Amino acid sequence: MSVLALDIGGTNLRSMVLDSSLDGYDTIFPGGERPTLCKVERGSDGTLDITAVGSVVQGYIKAGRAKPGVAEIEAIGVSIAGTVDRSRRVVVRAMNLGLTEVELARMLEHAAGVPVVLETDSFAAGLAEARLGSGRGYDPVLFLTIGTGIGHAVICAGEVLRGARSGASVFGHICVEPNGVECYCGRRGCLCMYASGPGVAALARSAGYDSDGESVSRAARKGESWALAVVAQADMYLARALAGALSLINPARVVIGGGAFPPDAERFMRLQALVAERVHPSVEPIEIVPGRFPERASLVGAGLMAEDLVSGKERGEHG
């Protein structure tokens, strides 16, 4: 079975063709194990250029049909940085892409001529980690993705908990500092303003260091005291939010991925200790581990959903 996975972020569009018959979900083209990456095209008003995304999809469909020995793409899975209503197959809100109430799945189906399944990026990534990654064999799993923002997914009995209005993905907007820094969502004190990549950079600036989040993490791994202090402050806020989540959900394992939280063993141990200080003993033992797919979890998840669509596991109307 061959499916196309797309991940639409605020800056980049990543794509992979996945074949479940290949060991490890390697790409079958255009070659290599890394996803194809291109800039997200935007219209004159700054919104996502859906026509450009459709052209990318059409290119893959055409390439697949022209490549001897490659199974034709049967379905497309799309993960997007925004809130998705799965029942209506609509992007309800994607602030970074300027989308509100957009029937993206239907539009891409029209361009591609194959079924499309649409999902919030953190939900797709969480599904990948729960089924094939660091959460495999654990139930329930709490997945966090920490990058430009902070998203999450709860996977219980193999299913993603989406919430009543598909809003159970915004871990980064848990308030950790009442009357704190104003967030882009319009509220104050959200976790993402302190523990995301930009949040860590802001903490560094407030301490007198002009560094981005990646530079802070790199300096902390080298043992530089100022960077360690910044990371410790960010992790304190993260632990504050995680403690509340663990008390509510009591997951068997917490999996953290994303470019702004590298798989540093010492940092994971410190975070686990910080959380343990803040939760009731009945929640323990606490396991907080790095994800298996730090760069492509949402893509693998989108591919899994596309396979489910082909095999009939996906619920709802498509096409």
C-alpha positions as CSV (number, residue, x, y, z in Angstrom):
1,M,0.0,0.0,0.0
2,S,1.4,3.4,-1.0
3,V,0.2,6.6,0.5
4,L,1.2,10.3,0.5
5,A,1.8,12.1,3.8
6,L,1.8,15.9,4.0
7,D,2.7,18.1,7.0
8,I,1.7,21.8,6.6
9,G,3.4,24.1,9.1
10,G,3.6,27.8,9.4
11,T,6.8,28.0,7.4
12,N,7.4,24.7,5.6
13,L,5.5,22.0,3.8
14,R,7.0,18.5,4.2
15,S,6.0,15.5,2.2
16,M,6.8,11.8,2.1
17,V,5.5,8.8,0.2
18,L,5.2,5.8,2.5
19,D,4.8,2.2,1.7
20,S,3.7,-0.1,4.5
21,S,5.4,-3.1,2.8
22,L,8.8,-1.5,3.3
23,D,10.5,-2.0,6.6
24,G,10.6,1.0,8.9
25,Y,8.3,3.2,6.7
26,D,11.1,4.4,4.5
27,T,10.3,6.7,1.7
28,I,10.0,5.1,-1.8
29,F,10.7,8.3,-3.7
30,P,12.1,10.8,-4.4
31,G,14.9,8.9,-2.6
32,G,16.5,8.8,0.8
33,E,14.9,8.8,4.2
34,R,14.4,12.5,4.7
35,P,11.1,14.1,3.8
36,T,10.9,16.5,0.9
37,L,10.8,20.1,2.2
38,C,9.6,23.3,0.6
39,K,8.4,26.7,1.7
40,V,4.7,27.2,2.4
41,E,3.4,29.3,-0.4
42,R,1.1,32.1,0.6
43,G,-1.4,34.3,-1.2
44,S,-1.3,38.1,-1.4
45,D,-3.3,38.3,1.9
46,G,-0.8,36.0,3.7
47,T,-3.0,32.9,3.8
48,L,-2.0,29.5,2.7
49,D,-1.9,29.1,-1.1
50,I,-4.0,25.9,-1.3
51,T,-3.5,25.8,-5.1
52,A,0.2,25.5,-4.6
53,V,-0.3,22.6,-2.1
54,G,-2.5,20.9,-4.7
55,S,0.3,21.2,-7.3
56,V,2.6,19.4,-4.9
57,V,0.1,16.7,-4.5
58,Q,-0.5,16.4,-8.2
59,G,3.3,16.1,-8.8
60,Y,3.6,13.1,-6.4
61,I,0.6,11.4,-8.0
62,K,2.1,11.9,-11.5
63,A,5.6,10.7,-10.4
64,G,4.1,7.6,-8.7
65,R,2.3,6.6,-11.9
66,A,5.4,7.1,-14.0
67,K,7.8,5.1,-11.7
68,P,8.0,1.4,-12.6
69,G,7.4,-1.0,-9.8
70,V,6.0,1.6,-7.4
71,A,2.5,1.2,-6.1
72,E,0.1,4.0,-7.1
73,I,-0.8,6.4,-4.3
74,E,-4.2,5.3,-2.9
75,A,-4.8,8.0,-0.3
76,I,-3.4,11.2,1.2
77,G,-2.9,12.0,4.9
78,V,-2.5,15.7,5.8
79,S,-1.4,17.1,9.1
80,I,-1.7,20.8,9.7
81,A,-0.7,23.3,12.4
82,G,-4.2,24.2,13.4
83,T,-7.5,22.9,14.8
84,V,-9.3,20.4,12.6
85,D,-12.9,19.2,12.7
86,R,-12.6,15.6,11.7
87,S,-16.3,15.1,11.2
88,R,-16.6,18.0,8.8
89,R,-13.1,17.5,7.4
90,V,-12.5,21.2,7.8
91,V,-9.6,23.4,9.1
92,V,-11.5,25.3,11.8
93,R,-8.6,27.6,12.6
94,A,-4.9,27.8,11.6
95,M,-3.7,31.1,12.9
96,N,-0.2,30.9,11.4
97,L,-1.7,30.1,8.0
98,G,-4.6,32.5,8.0
99,L,-7.2,29.8,7.6
100,T,-10.7,29.8,9.1
101,E,-13.4,27.2,8.3
102,V,-11.6,25.9,5.1
103,E,-12.6,22.6,3.5
104,L,-9.0,21.6,2.8
105,A,-9.6,17.9,2.5
106,R,-12.2,18.4,-0.2
107,M,-10.1,20.8,-2.1
108,L,-7.1,18.5,-2.1
109,E,-9.2,15.5,-3.1
110,H,-10.3,17.6,-6.1
111,A,-6.7,18.2,-7.1
112,A,-5.5,14.7,-6.4
113,G,-8.4,12.4,-7.4
114,V,-7.8,10.2,-4.3
115,P,-9.3,10.2,-0.8
116,V,-7.8,12.6,1.7
117,V,-7.8,12.5,5.5
118,L,-7.1,15.7,7.5
119,E,-5.7,16.0,11.1
120,T,-4.2,18.4,13.6
121,D,-0.4,18.0,13.4
122,S,0.1,17.2,17.1
123,F,-2.6,14.5,16.9
124,A,-1.0,12.9,13.9
125,A,2.4,13.0,15.6
126,G,1.0,11.5,18.8
127,L,-0.6,8.7,16.9
128,A,2.8,7.9,15.3
129,E,4.6,7.8,18.6
130,A,1.9,5.7,20.2
131,R,1.7,3.1,17.5
132,L,5.2,2.9,16.2
133,G,7.4,5.1,18.5
134,S,8.3,5.7,22.1
135,G,4.8,5.2,23.3
136,R,4.3,1.8,21.7
137,G,3.0,-0.7,24.3
138,Y,1.9,2.0,26.7
139,D,-1.7,3.2,27.5
140,P,-2.6,6.0,27.8
141,V,0.2,8.1,26.3
142,L,0.6,11.8,26.6
143,F,2.5,13.3,23.7
144,L,4.0,16.8,23.6
145,T,5.5,18.5,20.6
146,I,7.7,21.5,21.5
147,G,8.8,23.7,18.7
148,T,7.6,27.2,17.6
149,G,4.6,26.4,19.7
150,I,3.6,23.6,22.0
151,G,1.0,21.0,21.0
152,H,-0.1,17.7,22.5
153,A,-2.1,14.6,22.0
154,V,-3.6,12.0,24.4
155,I,-3.8,8.5,22.9
156,C,-6.0,6.1,24.8
157,A,-6.8,2.6,23.7
158,G,-5.2,3.4,20.3
159,E,-7.4,6.4,19.7
160,V,-6.7,10.1,19.8
161,L,-8.7,12.1,22.4
162,R,-9.8,15.1,20.3
163,G,-12.3,16.7,22.7
164,A,-15.8,18.0,22.2
165,R,-14.7,20.6,19.6
166,S,-11.4,19.0,18.5
167,G,-9.5,21.4,20.8
168,A,-7.6,18.9,22.9
169,S,-4.3,19.9,21.2
170,V,-3.2,23.2,22.8
171,F,-1.0,22.2,25.7
172,G,1.0,25.4,25.0
173,H,-1.9,27.6,26.1
174,I,-2.2,26.2,29.6
175,C,-1.7,29.2,31.9
176,V,1.5,28.8,34.0
177,E,2.0,32.4,35.0
178,P,-1.1,34.4,35.9
179,N,-0.8,38.0,34.6
180,G,2.4,36.9,32.7
181,V,3.6,37.6,29.2
182,E,0.9,38.3,26.7
183,C,0.5,35.4,24.2
184,Y,-0.3,35.6,20.5
185,C,-3.7,34.0,21.4
186,G,-4.6,37.2,23.3
187,R,-4.3,35.7,26.8
188,R,-1.5,36.0,29.3
189,G,0.9,33.6,30.9
190,C,0.6,30.7,28.4
191,L,3.2,28.0,28.6
192,C,4.3,28.5,25.0
193,M,5.6,32.0,25.9
194,Y,8.1,30.4,28.3
195,A,8.9,26.9,27.1
196,S,8.6,26.8,23.3
197,G,11.6,27.7,21.1
198,P,10.6,31.4,21.0
199,G,9.7,31.3,24.7
200,V,13.2,30.1,25.6
201,A,14.7,32.8,23.5
202,A,12.5,35.4,25.3
203,L,13.7,34.1,28.6
204,A,17.3,34.4,27.4
205,R,16.7,38.0,26.3
206,S,15.2,38.9,29.6
207,A,18.5,37.5,31.2
208,G,20.6,39.7,28.9
209,Y,21.5,37.1,26.2
210,D,20.5,37.6,22.6
211,S,20.1,33.9,21.6
212,D,17.5,31.9,19.8
213,G,16.1,28.7,21.4
214,E,18.3,26.4,19.6
215,S,21.4,28.3,20.6
216,V,20.3,28.3,24.2
217,S,19.8,24.5,24.1
218,R,23.2,24.0,22.5
219,A,25.0,26.2,25.1
220,A,23.2,24.3,27.9
221,R,24.5,21.0,26.6
222,K,28.0,22.5,26.7
223,G,27.4,23.3,30.3
224,E,27.4,27.1,30.0
225,S,25.9,28.4,33.3
226,W,23.7,31.2,31.8
227,A,22.1,28.7,29.3
228,L,21.5,26.1,32.0
229,A,19.7,28.7,34.1
230,V,17.5,29.7,31.2
231,V,16.6,26.0,30.4
232,A,16.0,25.3,34.1
233,Q,13.5,28.2,34.2
234,A,11.7,27.0,31.0
235,D,11.6,23.4,32.3
236,M,10.1,24.7,35.6
237,Y,7.2,26.1,33.7
238,L,6.9,22.9,31.6
239,A,6.9,20.8,34.8
240,R,4.2,23.0,36.3
241,A,1.9,22.3,33.3
242,L,2.8,18.6,33.1
243,A,2.1,18.1,36.8
244,G,-1.5,19.2,36.2
245,A,-1.9,17.1,33.1
246,L,-0.5,14.0,34.9
247,S,-2.8,14.4,37.8
248,L,-5.8,14.6,35.3
249,I,-4.8,11.9,32.9
250,N,-2.3,9.6,34.7
251,P,-0.5,8.5,31.5
252,A,1.6,5.4,31.5
253,R,4.3,7.4,29.5
254,V,4.9,11.0,28.4
255,V,6.6,11.3,25.1
256,I,8.2,14.6,24.1
257,G,9.3,15.5,20.5
258,G,9.9,18.6,18.5
259,G,12.9,20.7,17.5
260,A,12.9,22.9,20.6
261,F,13.3,20.0,23.0
262,P,16.3,17.9,21.9
263,P,16.7,14.3,23.3
264,D,19.2,15.3,26.0
265,A,19.1,12.5,28.6
266,E,20.1,14.7,31.5
267,R,17.5,17.3,30.7
268,F,14.8,14.6,30.6
269,M,15.9,13.2,33.9
270,R,15.8,16.7,35.5
271,L,12.3,17.4,34.0
272,Q,11.1,14.0,35.4
273,A,12.3,15.0,38.8
274,L,10.7,18.4,38.6
275,V,7.4,16.8,37.7
276,A,7.7,14.2,40.5
277,E,8.0,17.0,43.1
278,R,4.7,18.4,42.0
279,V,2.3,15.4,41.7
280,H,0.5,13.1,44.1
281,P,2.2,9.8,44.7
282,S,-0.7,7.9,43.1
283,V,0.3,9.3,39.8
284,E,3.8,7.7,39.9
285,P,5.9,6.1,38.5
286,I,6.5,8.9,36.0
287,E,8.1,8.1,32.6
288,I,9.1,11.1,30.4
289,V,11.0,10.0,27.3
290,P,12.1,11.5,23.9
291,G,10.1,10.6,20.8
292,R,11.3,8.1,18.2
293,F,10.4,10.4,15.3
294,P,11.7,13.9,16.3
295,E,11.6,15.3,12.8
296,R,8.8,13.4,11.1
297,A,6.3,12.2,13.6
298,S,3.5,14.2,12.1
299,L,4.3,12.8,8.7
300,V,4.4,9.2,9.8
301,G,1.1,9.8,11.6
302,A,-0.5,11.3,8.5
303,G,0.7,8.3,6.6
304,L,-0.8,5.9,9.2
305,M,-4.2,7.7,8.9
306,A,-4.1,7.5,5.1
307,E,-3.5,3.8,5.4
308,D,-6.4,3.5,7.9
309,L,-8.5,5.3,5.3
310,V,-7.7,2.8,2.6
311,S,-8.2,-0.2,4.9
312,G,-11.6,1.1,6.1
313,K,-10.5,1.8,9.7
314,E,-11.1,5.6,9.3
315,R,-14.6,6.6,10.3
316,G,-16.7,9.2,8.6
317,E,-17.5,10.1,5.0
318,H,-14.7,10.7,2.5
319,G,-14.6,11.8,-1.1
